Amino acid sequence: MEGKTPKIRKFPLYPIAFYSSDDLRWSLIKREDPKTKDIKERIFVTFKGMGRNRIFEICCGRRQLPIFQIFLEDWQLYQGNEKEYSLDMVLLRSASLVWRKCKESSSKEAANSLMDAYEPYLKVTIDIDNLTTEGAGVIRDEKLKDVERRIQNYGKLAEDKDLTPNQKTNLKQLKSRETGLGNCFPRPSKPAYEGNANIAIGISFCRQKVIAAAIVDLKKGKAIVYRTAQQLLGKDYSQIPEYRHRQRTNRNKRRKLQLQGKNASITEAGQGVHLNRVLAKAFVRLAEEYNAGVIVLPKTDGLREIIQSGIEAMAEQKYPKDKSRQRQFLKEYRISVHNWDYFRLRRSIEERAAKVGIPVKVGCQPSKGYLPQKAQQVALSVLERVV
């Protein structure tokens, strides 16, 4: 039990949450690069309530840079036209300022200094639909309906009695918000995904092969093509056995540390999240290749029991009437093939499909049959709802 106790932080640094887009102020400032000595423009951010003297430079990778550039453009456009635009339509939804330990803080002075040992880390949330003109239009229409409904309620209330000062202030703010929602911030146009309603991609989960897919013609009820994880990932498939090997190694290390009464906080969760995203990207690419109209995922409820029953049937078939060898086979199988987090894999596929615009349905995975055939049955299980 002592080995399972979490580590206690030396410095109680707590995150700061920002739930309003107005809490973060973005600016573009020229500064000298410490390495090349060149003058470059960099994105800086200040936080409401911290004072204008506390300004932070945004240091991020190439994947995150376009997002912060949109934050900057939205804020600059809003600052110059506050009456024409609304903060409800900016890309930034919320943010939190957290702290993480500096990798280069190895000296004793850095260990004793709070600001030298830890560095601020900004986490932001965005609305993916707001990245395109079409998605922003849908969001604006939904918000306008809500604002118009509330304005009508105040109008009906004013017919019966006079509004209070607070109600008049709220009504004025709603009308100003309605005017601002009339315009959307500039976004690139991206046509909506239009798939073939008769083509579906079914996905099945398995403990050993992890996942498989089947492109199914719903009109004929037949599979067009099957794909395993190895066929989809190609060279990247080598990451799966590497991940399983790391799981077994970490499990042995954790057990040894726990027996010694030491902290056993060894995990491979980051690699598992990366693999889920790689698999999700491959399946969505397959759906786009065959112009699938829907992706059908199996239910995760009871999936572990279905997979376990399949393994037990395999053990019984391999060692009939020998319970001891069957138990040994099940034990060795569980050690060599670790469980996969199917719920997170399903969420990754749903998030990736949402970016493209492919609808996702939930079907039922049978307990018997080969993995590609199970994927076909998953797609056909929602045939009546899709067609």
LODOKE-153130 format. One line per 2 residues: number of its first residue (from 1); for each residue z, y, x of C-alpha. Coordinates in Angstrom, 2 decimals, always signed. Each point is the difference from the previous one (the first is absolute). Last residue first. Layout:
N
NUM = Z/Y/X ~ ...
END
This chain:
387
387 = -44.32/+3.43/-31.11 ~ +3.05/+0.78/+2.15
385 = +2.66/-1.04/-2.52 ~ -1.75/-3.23/-1.02
383 = -0.72/-1.02/+3.60 ~ +3.55/+0.59/+1.23
381 = +0.63/-3.59/+1.10 ~ -3.58/-0.22/+1.35
379 = +0.88/+2.03/+3.11 ~ +3.14/-2.05/+0.72
377 = -1.98/-3.22/-0.60 ~ -2.49/+1.00/+2.71
375 = +2.82/+0.78/+2.44 ~ +1.51/-3.41/-0.75
373 = -3.36/-1.59/+0.81 ~ +0.00/+1.78/+3.37
371 = +3.55/-1.37/+0.73 ~ -0.71/-3.60/-0.96
369 = +1.44/-1.37/-3.21 ~ +3.37/-0.15/-1.70
367 = +2.67/+2.65/-0.71 ~ -2.26/+2.31/-1.98
365 = +0.05/+3.78/+0.70 ~ +0.34/+2.27/-3.02
363 = -1.61/+3.41/-0.30 ~ +0.82/+3.65/+0.66
361 = -2.68/+2.70/-0.14 ~ -1.08/+2.64/+2.52
359 = -2.55/+2.74/-0.66 ~ -2.22/+1.10/+2.91
357 = +0.21/+3.76/+0.64 ~ -0.43/+0.01/+3.78
355 = +3.46/+1.39/+0.74 ~ +1.48/-2.10/-2.82
353 = -1.37/-3.17/+1.61 ~ +1.93/+0.72/+3.20
351 = +3.23/+0.64/-1.91 ~ -0.38/-3.18/-2.09
349 = -0.81/-2.10/+3.06 ~ +3.05/+1.33/+1.85
347 = +2.22/-0.63/-3.05 ~ -1.18/-3.63/-0.16
345 = +0.76/-0.49/+3.68 ~ +3.43/+1.54/-0.54
343 = +0.72/-2.47/-2.80 ~ -1.43/-2.91/+1.98
341 = +2.48/+0.40/+2.87 ~ -1.02/-3.11/+1.89
339 = +2.32/-2.94/+0.61 ~ -0.04/-1.66/+3.40
337 = -2.37/-2.83/+0.88 ~ +1.38/-1.97/+2.97
335 = +3.62/+0.00/-1.16 ~ -0.80/-0.64/-3.67
333 = -2.35/-2.83/+0.95 ~ +2.58/-1.58/+2.30
331 = +2.58/-0.03/-2.80 ~ -2.46/-1.30/-2.61
329 = -1.12/-2.79/+2.35 ~ +3.61/-0.98/+0.74
327 = +0.75/-0.12/-3.72 ~ -3.06/-2.20/-0.58
325 = +1.01/-2.23/+2.92 ~ +3.42/-0.55/-1.62
323 = -1.45/-0.56/-3.48 ~ -2.40/-2.77/+1.00
321 = -1.62/-1.30/-3.20 ~ -3.39/+1.50/+0.92
319 = -0.17/+1.86/+3.34 ~ -3.22/+2.09/+0.05
317 = -0.41/+0.27/-3.77 ~ +3.68/+0.79/-0.51
315 = -0.11/+2.66/+2.71 ~ -3.08/+1.64/-1.53
313 = +1.59/-0.06/-3.47 ~ +3.07/+1.70/+1.49
311 = -2.21/+2.67/+1.57 ~ -1.70/+0.65/-3.35
309 = +3.37/+0.23/-1.74 ~ +1.08/+2.63/+2.55
307 = -3.14/+2.06/-0.65 ~ +0.66/+0.00/-3.75
305 = +3.67/+0.82/+0.53 ~ -0.89/+2.95/+2.25
303 = -2.47/+1.28/-2.58 ~ +2.63/+0.13/-2.74
301 = -0.52/+3.73/-0.54 ~ -2.68/+1.15/+2.48
299 = -2.66/-0.04/-2.70 ~ -3.45/-0.61/+1.41
297 = -2.39/+2.87/+0.81 ~ -3.29/+0.73/-1.78
295 = -2.27/+2.66/+1.48 ~ -2.43/+1.59/-2.47
293 = -3.59/+1.19/-0.31 ~ -1.21/-1.68/+3.16
291 = -2.93/+1.68/+1.74 ~ -0.53/-3.00/+2.30
289 = +0.48/+2.03/+3.19 ~ +2.57/+2.28/-1.65
287 = +2.21/-2.97/-0.89 ~ -0.32/-1.35/+3.54
285 = +1.05/+3.38/+1.44 ~ +2.99/-0.06/-2.36
283 = +0.90/-3.43/+1.33 ~ -0.26/+1.02/+3.67
281 = +2.06/+3.19/-0.49 ~ +2.75/-1.95/-1.74
279 = +0.11/-2.56/+2.81 ~ +0.32/+2.73/+2.67
277 = +2.66/+1.78/-2.07 ~ +2.04/-3.19/-0.37
275 = -0.35/-0.64/+3.74 ~ +1.42/+3.45/+0.82
273 = +2.97/-0.52/-2.34 ~ +0.73/-3.35/+1.67
271 = -0.14/+1.57/+3.47 ~ +2.56/+2.60/-1.05
269 = +2.28/-2.65/-1.53 ~ +0.34/-1.95/+3.26
267 = +3.76/+0.31/+0.19 ~ +2.91/-0.31/+2.41
265 = +3.30/+1.53/-1.18 ~ +2.20/-2.86/+1.21
263 = +3.18/+1.85/+1.05 ~ +2.16/-2.31/+2.08
261 = +2.51/-2.66/-1.10 ~ -1.32/-2.57/+2.48
259 = -1.11/-2.27/-2.84 ~ -1.70/+3.00/-1.60
257 = -1.86/+0.77/+3.24 ~ -1.29/-3.58/+0.28
255 = -1.13/-0.02/-3.65 ~ -1.75/+3.33/+0.32
253 = -1.87/-1.17/+3.11 ~ -1.16/-3.19/-1.74
251 = -1.25/+1.99/-3.00 ~ -1.69/+2.50/+2.30
249 = -1.98/-2.76/+1.71 ~ -1.01/-1.60/-3.31
247 = -1.14/+3.33/-1.47 ~ -1.84/+0.90/+3.22
245 = -1.94/-3.26/-0.19 ~ -0.89/+0.75/-3.63
243 = -1.23/+3.47/+0.99 ~ -2.12/-1.39/+2.82
241 = -1.41/-2.59/-2.41 ~ -0.99/+2.88/-2.35
239 = -1.27/+2.41/+2.69 ~ -2.71/-2.48/+1.04
237 = -1.69/+0.75/-3.34 ~ -1.02/+3.43/+1.35
235 = -3.06/-1.54/+1.65 ~ -1.46/-0.98/-3.39
233 = +2.20/+1.49/-2.71 ~ -1.96/-1.15/-3.04
231 = -1.02/-3.44/+1.20 ~ +3.50/-0.75/+1.31
229 = +1.64/+1.20/-3.23 ~ -2.20/-2.37/-2.01
227 = -3.04/+1.05/-2.03 ~ -1.74/-1.74/-2.86
225 = -3.37/+0.96/-1.49 ~ -1.70/+0.30/-3.38
223 = +2.69/-1.76/-2.01 ~ -0.87/-1.12/-3.51
221 = +1.07/+1.10/-3.49 ~ -3.57/+0.92/-0.92
219 = +0.85/+3.45/-1.39 ~ +3.02/+0.41/+2.25
217 = -2.04/-0.43/+3.18 ~ +2.76/-0.60/+2.54
215 = +0.46/+1.19/+3.59 ~ +2.80/-2.21/+1.35
213 = +2.77/+1.03/+2.37 ~ +2.54/-1.71/+2.25
211 = +3.50/+0.79/+1.25 ~ +2.84/-1.09/+2.30
209 = -1.73/-3.12/+1.39 ~ +3.34/-1.83/+0.37
207 = +2.15/+1.48/-2.78 ~ -2.78/+0.66/-2.48
205 = -0.96/+2.97/-2.15 ~ -3.07/+0.18/-2.25
203 = -2.39/+2.91/-0.54 ~ -2.70/+0.29/-2.64
201 = -2.90/+2.42/+0.43 ~ -1.78/+0.88/-3.23
199 = -3.66/+0.48/-0.93 ~ -1.07/+0.39/-3.64
197 = +1.25/+3.61/-0.23 ~ -2.23/+0.98/+2.94
195 = +1.69/+2.80/+1.89 ~ -0.17/+3.76/-0.32
193 = +2.20/+1.84/+2.49 ~ +0.35/+3.68/-0.83
191 = -2.15/+2.42/+1.93 ~ +1.80/+1.89/+2.80
189 = -0.04/+3.80/+0.09 ~ +1.88/+1.70/+2.82
187 = +2.97/+2.15/-1.10 ~ +0.44/+3.73/-0.44
185 = +3.25/+0.79/-1.87 ~ -0.27/-0.27/-3.75
183 = -0.13/+2.96/-2.37 ~ +1.15/+0.23/-3.64
181 = +3.39/-1.31/+1.04 ~ +0.95/+3.49/+1.16
179 = -0.50/+1.47/-3.47 ~ +2.11/-2.72/-1.60
177 = +2.74/+0.59/+2.58 ~ +0.10/+3.69/-0.91
175 = +0.25/-0.97/-3.67 ~ +2.79/-2.46/+0.81
173 = +1.89/+2.59/+2.03 ~ -0.14/+2.48/-2.87
171 = +1.25/-2.65/-2.41 ~ +2.88/-0.86/+2.32
169 = +0.98/+3.67/+0.24 ~ -0.15/+0.37/-3.79
167 = +2.15/-3.11/-0.39 ~ +2.57/+1.38/+2.43
165 = +0.12/+3.34/-1.85 ~ +0.51/-1.81/-3.32
163 = -2.89/-0.39/-2.39 ~ +0.16/+1.58/-3.43
161 = +0.07/-2.36/-2.98 ~ -2.22/-2.18/-2.17
159 = -3.43/+1.09/+1.22 ~ +1.22/+0.18/+3.61
157 = +0.82/-3.73/-0.06 ~ -3.55/-0.85/-1.02
155 = -1.34/+2.08/+2.89 ~ +2.50/-1.57/+2.43
153 = -1.26/-3.44/-1.04 ~ -3.59/+1.16/+0.44
151 = +0.77/+1.12/+3.56 ~ +1.54/-3.43/+0.74
149 = -3.10/-1.80/-1.26 ~ -2.29/+2.29/+2.00
147 = +1.97/-0.73/+3.19 ~ -0.14/-3.79/-0.53
145 = -3.72/+0.05/-0.78 ~ -0.65/+2.20/+3.03
143 = +1.81/-2.47/+2.28 ~ -2.19/-2.88/-1.16
141 = -3.19/+2.07/+0.31 ~ +0.94/+1.11/+3.53
139 = +0.64/-3.57/+1.17 ~ -3.39/-1.13/-1.33
137 = -1.76/+2.94/+1.67 ~ +1.74/-0.74/+3.30
135 = -1.34/-3.56/-0.13 ~ -3.58/+1.20/-0.49
133 = +0.23/+2.62/+2.75 ~ +1.42/-2.51/+2.48
131 = +3.22/-0.25/+2.02 ~ +2.17/+0.63/-3.08
129 = -0.29/-3.65/-1.05 ~ +2.03/-0.99/+3.06
127 = +3.00/+2.09/-1.12 ~ +1.95/+0.80/+3.14
125 = +3.35/-0.85/+1.53 ~ +1.28/+1.46/+3.27
123 = +2.24/-1.25/+2.81 ~ +0.89/+2.42/+2.78
121 = +1.79/-1.23/+3.13 ~ +2.51/+2.22/+1.78
119 = +1.08/-1.03/+3.54 ~ +3.23/-1.60/+1.16
117 = +1.70/-0.23/+3.42 ~ -0.70/+3.60/+1.00
115 = +1.18/+1.51/-3.30 ~ +3.24/-2.03/+0.02
113 = +0.94/+0.61/+3.62 ~ +2.28/-2.63/+1.57
111 = -2.77/-2.59/+0.46 ~ -2.33/+2.66/+1.35
109 = +2.55/+0.96/+2.66 ~ +0.45/-3.65/+0.97
107 = -3.71/-0.44/+0.63 ~ -2.12/-2.51/-1.93
105 = -1.52/+2.26/-2.66 ~ -3.67/-0.94/+0.47
103 = -0.35/-2.10/-3.15 ~ +1.58/+2.66/-2.17
101 = +2.12/-1.37/-2.83 ~ -1.21/+0.67/-3.51
99 = +0.91/+2.70/-2.48 ~ -1.22/+0.53/-3.55
97 = -1.56/+2.97/-1.79 ~ -1.16/-1.04/-3.47
95 = -3.06/+1.06/-1.94 ~ -1.30/+0.28/-3.55
93 = -3.27/+0.42/-1.90 ~ -2.40/+1.46/+2.56
91 = -3.61/+0.02/-1.19 ~ +0.28/+3.31/-1.83
89 = -0.76/-0.02/-3.74 ~ +3.47/+0.70/-1.37
87 = +0.25/+2.94/+2.40 ~ -2.22/+1.92/-2.40
85 = -3.04/+2.11/+0.79 ~ -1.43/+3.24/-1.44
83 = +3.19/+2.08/-0.11 ~ +1.11/-0.96/+3.51
81 = -3.37/+0.88/+1.53 ~ +0.50/+0.88/+3.70
79 = +3.06/-2.18/+0.53 ~ -1.56/-2.84/-2.03
77 = -3.08/-0.12/+2.21 ~ +2.13/-0.08/+3.16
75 = +2.24/-2.72/-1.44 ~ -2.89/-2.20/-1.09
73 = -1.76/+0.36/+3.36 ~ +3.17/-0.87/+1.96
71 = +0.81/-3.07/-2.10 ~ -3.67/-1.07/+0.29
69 = +0.27/+0.25/+3.80 ~ +3.18/-2.09/-0.19
67 = -1.92/-2.78/-1.75 ~ -2.93/+0.20/+2.44
65 = +2.46/-0.44/+2.94 ~ +1.62/-3.22/-1.27
63 = -2.68/-2.44/+1.22 ~ -0.55/+1.91/+3.25
61 = +3.63/-0.36/+0.99 ~ +2.83/+2.48/-0.50
59 = +1.85/+2.88/+1.63 ~ +0.69/+2.81/-2.49
57 = +1.78/+2.92/+1.68 ~ +3.33/+1.06/-1.46
55 = +1.28/+3.48/-0.84 ~ +3.68/+0.91/-0.22
53 = -0.12/+3.78/+0.35 ~ -1.23/+0.40/-3.57
51 = +3.32/-1.12/-1.43 ~ +1.18/-3.47/-0.92
49 = +0.13/+0.51/-3.79 ~ -3.66/-0.78/-0.61
47 = -1.44/-2.04/+2.81 ~ -2.51/+1.24/+2.58
45 = -3.16/-1.82/+1.07 ~ -2.41/+0.40/+2.90
43 = -3.64/-1.08/+0.40 ~ -1.50/+0.64/+3.44
41 = -2.67/+2.37/+1.29 ~ -0.74/-0.43/+3.70
39 = +0.28/+2.19/+3.09 ~ -0.69/-2.13/+3.07
37 = +2.69/-0.59/+2.65 ~ -1.33/-3.60/+0.39
35 = +3.42/-1.70/+0.03 ~ +2.38/+2.40/-1.78
33 = -2.68/+0.98/-2.59 ~ +0.46/+3.69/-0.71
31 = +0.56/+1.03/-3.59 ~ -1.97/+1.37/-2.92
29 = +1.64/-0.28/-3.41 ~ -1.26/-1.42/-3.30
27 = +2.58/+0.11/-2.79 ~ +1.59/-2.22/-2.64
25 = +3.04/+0.80/-2.15 ~ +1.95/-2.98/-1.39
23 = +2.48/+0.45/-2.86 ~ -2.71/+1.27/-2.36
21 = -1.37/-3.53/-0.48 ~ +3.31/-0.91/-1.62
19 = +2.02/-3.20/+0.42 ~ +1.24/+0.59/+3.55
17 = +2.44/-2.60/+1.36 ~ +2.12/+0.48/+3.13
15 = +0.87/-3.19/+1.86 ~ +3.50/-0.66/+1.38
13 = +1.03/+0.03/+3.62 ~ +3.47/-1.51/+0.51
11 = -0.08/-0.26/+3.81 ~ +1.23/-3.19/+1.69
9 = -1.83/-2.16/-2.51 ~ +1.75/-3.20/-1.00
7 = -1.95/-3.24/+0.52 ~ -0.08/-2.33/-2.97
5 = +2.32/-3.02/-0.24 ~ -1.89/-3.29/+0.14
3 = +1.38/-1.13/+3.37 ~ +3.55/+0.51/-1.25
1 = -0.69/-2.38/-2.89
END
